[in-house]
Amino acid sequence: MIRVFKAMLIDSLRYLRSRYLFWIVLALSALVAVALFATYSFTPDGIQILWFSPIDNEALAEGSMGKEIFLKGLFNSYFVKIWLGWGAMILALISTASLIPDFISDGAVEINLSKPIRRPTLFLMKFVCGLLFVLLQLTIGIGLAYLIIGVRFDLWLHSSLLAIPLLTLQFLYLYAIAAIISVLTRSTIASLLGTIFLWFIIFLIQFVSNSIQLGYESQVAQVELNQTRIAELESTLAETQREPNTSERVKQGVWETNLEQSEKLADSMYPWVRNAALVELFIPKTGDLQKYLASVSNAPVANEFMGLFMDVSNDEFRPADISKEDMQDANSSETAARKAVRDVSILESILTSLGAVGILLFLATWRFSKRDF
Amino acid sequence: MNTTVDLTGVEKIYRGKTHALRGVDLQIHPGEVFGLLGPNGAGKSTLVKILMTVISPTKCQGTMLGKPIGDKGTLAKVGYLPEHHRFPTYLKGKQVLDFFGAMAGVSKKDRRARSSKLLDLVGMSDSANMKIGRYSKGMKQRIGIAQALMNDPQFIVLDEPTDGVDPVGRKDIREILLQLKAEGRTVFLNSHLLSELELVCDRVAIMVKGKVRQQGTIDELTKDTRRYEIQLHKPSDLSKASASIQRQLNIGDVGMDQESRTLYLPTTDPAAIQSAIDLLRSSGETIQTIHQHRSSLEDLFMVAVSGVQGGATPGADRPNKGGSQ
C-alpha cells in the first residue's frame, strides 16, 4: 500500500510540474513575499520604501513596537488572508480541478481500477495527492516570507509557520467539495465552478455570521466599558467622600443610558449569534482557520493596523461632537470586539468542519466505489 | 480441467434498462490465446470490464485464476490493456511503466528490470524517454501492452491491441502474443480484426446481443463447414450431377451454384471424393477445379451475427454449427 501511495504521490508531483500554473503561482507567491517584506526598511525616524525618501512615522521607527505590528499585519492581513487565502487558493483549485476528473475519465479509469487496490483506498489516496499542490506552494511561499522577515528585520515569526498546515486544511475543506462534484459529474469545469460557487456560499454564511458576532461583541465591549467608567466614578466618589458634581452627574447619566442600551442590544442580538453559530456548525469553516492564525500570532486587527498610520482620536479625524476620550474608548471597544470575534475555539471549529468534510468525502468515496465506469 | 476464467450466467443490466449481458457462459483455459468476437454493442467490453472490476455485474457466478470474479487481490496476477486507453500525457514512456507497475504492486527493483526488458519486447526502447503526449497511436498501443505486462501476469486481457497499429506493428504484436503463449501465459483478446485473431487464437467465442453464440477451437467451430468444392467445365446438367452424387454416394445434401458451376460436397473424406470424381467423369462431365473448403473465422462471425450462412460461402445451403457451445 505504501508503494502504491508513493507512486501516486510521485505521479501527482509530475502532474503538477507539468502544469504552467504551478510555476506561475509559485513565482507569484515569491513576488508577493518579496513585495510585502523586502521592498522597505525601518529607519530611526520611520520607514523607507525602496530608494525613495524616508517617511517619518514614530510608530514605525526602528526599535518601536509598531514595526512588529506592521509586519504581523502585513503577513496576516495581506499575505495570508488575501494572497494565499484567496488568490493562491483559487489558482490551486484551478490547477487541481482536473486531477480527479482525469483520473476517472474514460480510458484512464479502466487501467486505474484494474489494479489490485480497493476502490475507496484508491480514491482517498488520489484525494490526498491533490493536497500536494497547496502543501508545496504554501511551504515555499510562507517559508520564503518567514525567512525574509527573519533575516531582514531580525523578527522570527515562528507562529506564522502555522499558516502552512492551517491553509492546507482550508484547501482540504474546498477540495472535498471538488472531489464529490468530480465523482458525480466527471467534469473539470463543473467541479471548479461548483467548488467556487459553494465556497462563495460558505464565505457569505461566515461573513453574515461574523458581522452579527461583531455587532454583538461591540455591544458587549460597550457594556464593559460603561460598567468600568461607572465603577471608576463611583470609586473616585467613595474615596473622596463627596457627591458627584454636575458634569460627573451628566456623564454618569450618559454612561448608564449607554449601558442600558448596549445591554438591550446585546440581549436582542444574542439569539442571532447563536443561530448563526448553529448554521456554521454544518459547514467547513474556512474563515476560522485564518482567524485562529491571526489570533495565535497576535496580529493586529484592522483598526490597530491603521492606527500605525493615523491617530483616529486626534482632531483631524474626530467629529466635533465627540470627545477625544470617547473616541479612544470607542476605538478600544472596537479592537476588543474584533479580537473577540477572531477568538475562535479552533478545536471545535476544525472538528465540526472535518465532520462536514468527512460526510462529503464519504459520499464521494461511496459513489466512486459503487459506480460503473 | 483447470480454467483461467470460468463464467456462468453473467448478466449486466444498466440502470434497469439496457440488457448488456444476458447470461454469458465462458471458459478460458490456461496457456491458451482466447479471442472474443462480436459486433459493436455485443457486450464484449462490458464482459471484459466485469472481469477487471471496472463495472459490477448484475448477476455473476464464476472465477478468474481460481478466485471469485471481483476479487481485487487476483488482479495482481492480471495484466490489462483497455480499448481507447488514455495514459497521462505528462509521463514519459518508461514512467508509465514504472507508475502502473507500482500500482500493480511490483517492487522498485523488479519494475526497473522488467521495464527495460518490456520496452525491448515492444520495440520502444528508443522512445522510452519521450512524453506520451508525443507518441503516435501505434506507440501508445505498444507502451500499453508493455504496461499490461509489468506485473508479470499469468492472465493478460488485451482489448483491441492492434487498434491504430500499422501492418508491421500488427505483426510485431502477433509475435509478442505468441511469445506470451509460449511462456505459458493465458491471453484474452478482444478484437474486431478477425484475420488477426484467426492467426493467433487457440479458441474463440462469438458474442452477439449479450450472449455467447459459439465457443471453441477454430477447428471445432468450422468442423461442420468443411466440404469439397468441385467446379465443372461447361456442365451438361449441374442439377442432375448433384442428384446423382447425392443418391449414389450417400454423403448428405450436395449443394450447387449454377453461376460458378460448382458442386458442394459435405464431406471431408477423400475416398468419397474419388467416387464423386469417377461418377462425374463417367457421366461425361469435365472437372475444372477441386478444392477443400473450410469456413474462415469471418464466415463464422457473419453467420453468428446474421443467423444465416452467407457472404463468403455462396451456394452453401445449410447453416454452420458450432463445435461446442
Boltz contact constraints between the chains, C-beta under 6 A:
constraints:
  - contact:
      token1: [A, 3]
      token2: [B, 102]
      max_distance: 6.0
  - contact:
      token1: [A, 4]
      token2: [B, 103]
      max_distance: 6.0
  - contact:
      token1: [A, 7]
      token2: [B, 99]
      max_distance: 6.0
  - contact:
      token1: [A, 7]
      token2: [B, 102]
      max_distance: 6.0
  - contact:
      token1: [A, 11]
      token2: [B, 99]
      max_distance: 6.0
  - contact:
      token1: [A, 14]
      token2: [B, 90]
      max_distance: 6.0
  - contact:
      token1: [A, 15]
      token2: [B, 90]
      max_distance: 6.0
  - contact:
      token1: [A, 18]
      token2: [B, 90]
      max_distance: 6.0
  - contact:
      token1: [A, 107]
      token2: [B, 84]
      max_distance: 6.0
  - contact:
      token1: [A, 107]
      token2: [B, 85]
      max_distance: 6.0
  - contact:
      token1: [A, 107]
      token2: [B, 86]
      max_distance: 6.0
  - contact:
      token1: [A, 108]
      token2: [B, 86]
      max_distance: 6.0
  - contact:
      token1: [A, 110]
      token2: [B, 54]
      max_distance: 6.0
  - contact:
      token1: [A, 110]
      token2: [B, 82]
      max_distance: 6.0
  - contact:
      token1: [A, 113]
      token2: [B, 53]
      max_distance: 6.0
  - contact:
      token1: [A, 113]
      token2: [B, 54]
      max_distance: 6.0
  - contact:
      token1: [A, 114]
      token2: [B, 52]
      max_distance: 6.0
  - contact:
      token1: [A, 114]
      token2: [B, 75]
      max_distance: 6.0
  - contact:
      token1: [A, 114]
      token2: [B, 80]
      max_distance: 6.0
  - contact:
      token1: [A, 115]
      token2: [B, 103]
      max_distance: 6.0
  - contact:
      token1: [A, 115]
      token2: [B, 104]
      max_distance: 6.0
  - contact:
      token1: [A, 116]
      token2: [B, 72]
      max_distance: 6.0
  - contact:
      token1: [A, 116]
      token2: [B, 73]
      max_distance: 6.0
  - contact:
      token1: [A, 116]
      token2: [B, 75]
      max_distance: 6.0
  - contact:
      token1: [A, 116]
      token2: [B, 76]
      max_distance: 6.0
  - contact:
      token1: [A, 116]
      token2: [B, 105]
      max_distance: 6.0
  - contact:
      token1: [A, 118]
      token2: [B, 72]
      max_distance: 6.0
  - contact:
      token1: [A, 372]
      token2: [B, 55]
      max_distance: 6.0
  - contact:
      token1: [A, 373]
      token2: [B, 54]
      max_distance: 6.0
